């Protein structure tokens, strides 16, 4: 995947999760609190303000920080496995 297209996909995914999280704060059946940090994690690879906000959230809520780190590690592992499968096919 080209770096520019990967950057665009990361931005679209991150902002989509942020928007979904904001909508989820209003709608009772959607958990917005889960989607906003996920969007911030995705956007932190592109924006310094997202990295700073994540660091503040991790200091305030250390358990959530550990869970997000574990989830990010799992997602990286899955992405590598998925990428290898696509290159083999």
MODELLER restraints for C-alpha pairs under 7 A, 6 or more apart:
rsr = mdl.restraints
at = mdl.atoms
rsr.add(forms.Gaussian(group=physical.xy_distance, feature=features.Distance(at['CA:10:A'], at['CA:42:A']), mean=6.63, stdev=0.5))
rsr.add(forms.Gaussian(group=physical.xy_distance, feature=features.Distance(at['CA:11:A'], at['CA:43:A']), mean=6.48, stdev=0.5))
rsr.add(forms.Gaussian(group=physical.xy_distance, feature=features.Distance(at['CA:14:A'], at['CA:39:A']), mean=4.28, stdev=0.5))
rsr.add(forms.Gaussian(group=physical.xy_distance, feature=features.Distance(at['CA:14:A'], at['CA:40:A']), mean=6.67, stdev=0.5))
rsr.add(forms.Gaussian(group=physical.xy_distance, feature=features.Distance(at['CA:14:A'], at['CA:42:A']), mean=5.11, stdev=0.5))
rsr.add(forms.Gaussian(group=physical.xy_distance, feature=features.Distance(at['CA:14:A'], at['CA:43:A']), mean=5.22, stdev=0.5))
rsr.add(forms.Gaussian(group=physical.xy_distance, feature=features.Distance(at['CA:15:A'], at['CA:39:A']), mean=6.27, stdev=0.5))
rsr.add(forms.Gaussian(group=physical.xy_distance, feature=features.Distance(at['CA:17:A'], at['CA:35:A']), mean=5.36, stdev=0.5))
rsr.add(forms.Gaussian(group=physical.xy_distance, feature=features.Distance(at['CA:17:A'], at['CA:36:A']), mean=6.18, stdev=0.5))
rsr.add(forms.Gaussian(group=physical.xy_distance, feature=features.Distance(at['CA:17:A'], at['CA:38:A']), mean=6.68, stdev=0.5))
rsr.add(forms.Gaussian(group=physical.xy_distance, feature=features.Distance(at['CA:17:A'], at['CA:39:A']), mean=4.71, stdev=0.5))
rsr.add(forms.Gaussian(group=physical.xy_distance, feature=features.Distance(at['CA:18:A'], at['CA:35:A']), mean=6.31, stdev=0.5))
rsr.add(forms.Gaussian(group=physical.xy_distance, feature=features.Distance(at['CA:18:A'], at['CA:36:A']), mean=4.79, stdev=0.5))
rsr.add(forms.Gaussian(group=physical.xy_distance, feature=features.Distance(at['CA:18:A'], at['CA:39:A']), mean=5.07, stdev=0.5))
rsr.add(forms.Gaussian(group=physical.xy_distance, feature=features.Distance(at['CA:20:A'], at['CA:32:A']), mean=6.69, stdev=0.5))
rsr.add(forms.Gaussian(group=physical.xy_distance, feature=features.Distance(at['CA:20:A'], at['CA:35:A']), mean=6.50, stdev=0.5))
rsr.add(forms.Gaussian(group=physical.xy_distance, feature=features.Distance(at['CA:21:A'], at['CA:32:A']), mean=3.71, stdev=0.5))
rsr.add(forms.Gaussian(group=physical.xy_distance, feature=features.Distance(at['CA:21:A'], at['CA:33:A']), mean=6.23, stdev=0.5))
rsr.add(forms.Gaussian(group=physical.xy_distance, feature=features.Distance(at['CA:21:A'], at['CA:34:A']), mean=6.98, stdev=0.5))
rsr.add(forms.Gaussian(group=physical.xy_distance, feature=features.Distance(at['CA:21:A'], at['CA:35:A']), mean=4.60, stdev=0.5))
rsr.add(forms.Gaussian(group=physical.xy_distance, feature=features.Distance(at['CA:21:A'], at['CA:36:A']), mean=4.83, stdev=0.5))
rsr.add(forms.Gaussian(group=physical.xy_distance, feature=features.Distance(at['CA:22:A'], at['CA:32:A']), mean=5.95, stdev=0.5))
rsr.add(forms.Gaussian(group=physical.xy_distance, feature=features.Distance(at['CA:23:A'], at['CA:32:A']), mean=6.71, stdev=0.5))
rsr.add(forms.Gaussian(group=physical.xy_distance, feature=features.Distance(at['CA:24:A'], at['CA:30:A']), mean=4.56, stdev=0.5))
rsr.add(forms.Gaussian(group=physical.xy_distance, feature=features.Distance(at['CA:24:A'], at['CA:31:A']), mean=5.27, stdev=0.5))
rsr.add(forms.Gaussian(group=physical.xy_distance, feature=features.Distance(at['CA:24:A'], at['CA:32:A']), mean=3.80, stdev=0.5))
rsr.add(forms.Gaussian(group=physical.xy_distance, feature=features.Distance(at['CA:25:A'], at['CA:31:A']), mean=6.89, stdev=0.5))
rsr.add(forms.Gaussian(group=physical.xy_distance, feature=features.Distance(at['CA:25:A'], at['CA:32:A']), mean=4.79, stdev=0.5))
rsr.add(forms.Gaussian(group=physical.xy_distance, feature=features.Distance(at['CA:25:A'], at['CA:33:A']), mean=6.96, stdev=0.5))
rsr.add(forms.Gaussian(group=physical.xy_distance, feature=features.Distance(at['CA:40:A'], at['CA:50:A']), mean=5.65, stdev=0.5))
rsr.add(forms.Gaussian(group=physical.xy_distance, feature=features.Distance(at['CA:40:A'], at['CA:54:A']), mean=6.94, stdev=0.5))
rsr.add(forms.Gaussian(group=physical.xy_distance, feature=features.Distance(at['CA:43:A'], at['CA:50:A']), mean=6.19, stdev=0.5))
rsr.add(forms.Gaussian(group=physical.xy_distance, feature=features.Distance(at['CA:44:A'], at['CA:50:A']), mean=4.73, stdev=0.5))
rsr.add(forms.Gaussian(group=physical.xy_distance, feature=features.Distance(at['CA:44:A'], at['CA:51:A']), mean=4.69, stdev=0.5))
rsr.add(forms.Gaussian(group=physical.xy_distance, feature=features.Distance(at['CA:58:A'], at['CA:64:A']), mean=6.76, stdev=0.5))
rsr.add(forms.Gaussian(group=physical.xy_distance, feature=features.Distance(at['CA:58:A'], at['CA:65:A']), mean=4.66, stdev=0.5))
